[in-house]
Amino acid sequence: MSDPELEWAGPEGRVLPVVTAPASVLGAVGEEVDPTDPEVVRLAADLVSTMRVSPGCVGLAAPQVGVGAQVFCVDVTGHPKAATTHGTFVLCNPKIIEASRWRPGREGCMSVPDLTGDVKRAGRIVVEAVLPGTGEPVTVATDAFEARALQHEIDHCAGKLFLDRVAGAHAIYQRKVYL
């Protein structure tokens, strides 16, 4: 299922380096942004371009490229765990307004490249946000893997890593490398 008003149709961006823990920007709450600011539109494009060239990446938040802002992109299209998909989209200043069906699941992160962990997240969420460029308010209702990806990126905007949400050291694993 695709939602045309969400689908990213902005300019092509640059590929930016991804910062890794313990970079301080990853632990700081991002600033709310003016979604119509040309710098925010450029950042949105850069996030999408960086996500697209990063193998296995389904989302990327501004703090992960060193910018303390509440902006992120997501695209779970084609992922085997995805049920609902809205294509490639970017949201600014997101707020989760509904969350239900909590379940544990394994997560990884480009900013924590050597580890994965079991994190309990809502299986259904509703998010309110604004779109970069237009500033148009949107409400995104989603489930399953896309809901997990949105929560993971919203956490980045709030200065949290998935490691902050694991149940304990027993729920953190060395990332498997497949040759």
For each residue, the residues with C-beta under 8 A, 3 or more apart:
1: 84 85 86
2: 7 85 86 87
3: 6 7 86 87 89 140
4: 7
5: 131 136 138
6: 3 86 87 89 131 138 140
7: 2 3 4 86 87 88 89
8: 44 48 73 87 88 89 90
9:
10: 13 41 44 45 48 90 132 133
11: 41 42 45
12: 45 49
13: 10 42 44 45 46 47 48 49 50
14: 45 46 49 50
15: 46 49 50 53
16: 46 47 50 65 66
17: 65 66
18: 50 54 60 64 65 110 111
19: 23 25 26 63 64 65 66 111
20: 23 110 111 112 113
21: 26 111 112 161 163
22: 26 27
23: 19 20 26 66 111
24: 27 28
25: 19 28 63 66 67 68
26: 19 21 22 23 63 64 111 156 159 161
27: 22 24 159 160 161
28: 24 25 63 68 159
29: 68 157 158 159
30: 61 62 63 67 68 69 70 71 156 157 158 159
31: 68 69 70
32: 70 92 93
33: 37 40 69 70 71 92 93
34: 37 40 135
35: 40 41 92 93 130 131 132 133 134 135
36: 40 41 133 134 135
37: 33 34 40 41
38: 41 42
39: 42 43
40: 33 34 35 36 37 43 44 69 71 92 132
41: 10 11 35 36 37 38 44 45 132 133
42: 11 13 38 39 45 46
43: 39 40 46 47 62 65 67 69 71 132
44: 8 10 13 40 41 47 48 71 73 90 92 132 133
45: 10 11 12 13 14 41 42 48 49
46: 13 14 15 16 42 43 49 50 65
47: 13 16 43 44 50 51 60 61 62 65 71 72 73 90
48: 8 10 13 44 45 51 52 73 88 90
49: 12 13 14 15 45 46 52 53
50: 13 14 15 16 18 46 47 53 54 60 65
51: 47 48 54 57 58 59 60 73 75 88
52: 48 49 57 75 88
53: 15 49 50
54: 18 50 51 57 60 110
55:
56: 108
57: 51 52 54 60 110
58: 51 74 75 76 79 145 149
59: 51 72 73 74 75 76 149 150 152 153
60: 18 47 50 51 54 57 64 65 72 73 110 153
61: 30 47 64 71 72 153 156 157
62: 30 43 47 65 67 68 69 70 71 72 156 157
63: 19 25 26 28 30 66 67 68 69 156 157 159
64: 18 19 26 60 61 110 111 156
65: 16 17 18 19 43 46 47 50 60 62
66: 16 17 19 23 25 63
67: 25 30 43 62 63 71
68: 25 28 29 30 31 62 63
69: 30 31 33 40 43 62 63 157
70: 30 31 32 33 62 92 93 94 157
71: 30 33 40 43 44 47 61 62 67 90 91 92 132 157
72: 47 59 60 61 62 90 91 94 153 154 156 157
73: 8 44 47 48 51 59 60 88 89 90 91 153
74: 58 59 86 88 89 91 146 149 150 153
75: 51 52 58 59 85 87 88 89
76: 58 59 79 81 82 85 145 146 149
77: 82 85 87 88
78: 82
79: 58 76 82 85 145
80:
81: 76 144 145
82: 76 77 78 79 85 144 145 146
83: 143 144 145 146
84: 1 142 143 144 146 147
85: 1 2 75 76 77 79 82 146
86: 1 2 3 6 7 74 89 140 142 146
87: 2 3 6 7 8 75 77
88: 7 8 48 51 52 73 74 75 77
89: 3 6 7 8 73 74 75 86 140
90: 8 10 44 47 48 71 72 73 131 132
91: 71 72 73 74 94 127 129 130 131 138 140
92: 32 33 35 40 44 70 71 129 130 131 132
93: 32 33 35 70 129 130
94: 70 72 91 127 128 129 150 153 154 157
95: 127 128 129
96: 99 122 125 126 127 151 154
97: 126 127 128 139
98: 124 125 126 141
99: 96 102 122 124 125 126 151
100: 122 123 124 125
101: 122 123 124 143
102: 99 120 121 122 123
103: 120 121 123
104: 118 119 120 121 167
105: 118 119 120 121 148
106: 116 117 118 119 173
107: 116 117 118 119 148 152 162
108: 56 112 115 116 162 175
109: 112 113 152 161 162
110: 18 20 54 57 60 64 113
111: 18 19 20 21 23 26 64 156 161
112: 20 21 108 109 115 161 162 163
113: 20 109 110 175
114: 174 175
115: 108 112 163 172 173 174 175
116: 106 107 108 172 173 175
117: 106 107 162 163 165 166 171 172 173
118: 104 105 106 107 166 167 171
119: 104 105 106 107 152 162 165 166 171
120: 102 103 104 105 165 167
121: 102 103 104 105 147 148 151 152 165
122: 96 99 100 101 102 125 147 151
123: 100 101 102 103 143 144 147 148
124: 98 99 100 101 141 142 143 147
125: 96 98 99 100 122 141 142 143 147 150 151
126: 96 97 98 99 139 140 141
127: 91 94 95 96 97 139 140 142 150 154
128: 94 95 97 137 138 139
129: 91 92 93 94 95 137 138 140
130: 35 91 92 93 135 136 137 138
131: 5 6 35 90 91 92 134 135 136 138
132: 10 35 40 41 43 44 71 90 92
133: 10 35 36 41 44
134: 35 36 131
135: 34 35 36 130 131
136: 5 130 131
137: 128 129 130
138: 5 6 91 128 129 130 131
139: 97 126 127 128
140: 3 6 86 89 91 126 127 129 150
141: 98 124 125 126
142: 84 86 124 125 127 146 147 150
143: 83 84 101 123 124 125 146 147
144: 81 82 83 84 123 147 148
145: 58 76 79 81 82 83 148 149
146: 74 76 82 83 84 85 86 142 143 149 150
147: 84 121 122 123 124 125 142 143 144 150 151
148: 105 107 121 123 144 145 151 152
149: 58 59 74 76 145 146 152 153
150: 59 74 94 125 127 140 142 146 147 153 154
151: 96 99 121 122 125 147 148 154 155
152: 59 107 109 119 121 148 149 155 156 162
153: 59 60 61 72 73 74 94 149 150 156 157
154: 72 94 96 127 150 151 157 158
155: 151 152 158 160 161 162 164 165
156: 26 30 61 62 63 64 72 111 152 153 159 160 161
157: 29 30 61 62 63 69 70 71 72 94 153 154
158: 29 30 154 155
159: 26 27 28 29 30 63 156
160: 27 155 156 164 165
161: 21 26 27 109 111 112 155 156 164
162: 107 108 109 112 117 119 152 155 165 166
163: 21 112 115 117 166 172
164: 155 160 161
165: 117 119 120 121 155 160 162
166: 117 118 119 162 163 171 172
167: 104 118 120 170 171
168: 171
169: 172
170: 167
171: 117 118 119 166 167 168
172: 115 116 117 163 166 169
173: 106 115 116 117
174: 114 115
175: 108 113 114 115 116
176:
177:
178:
179:
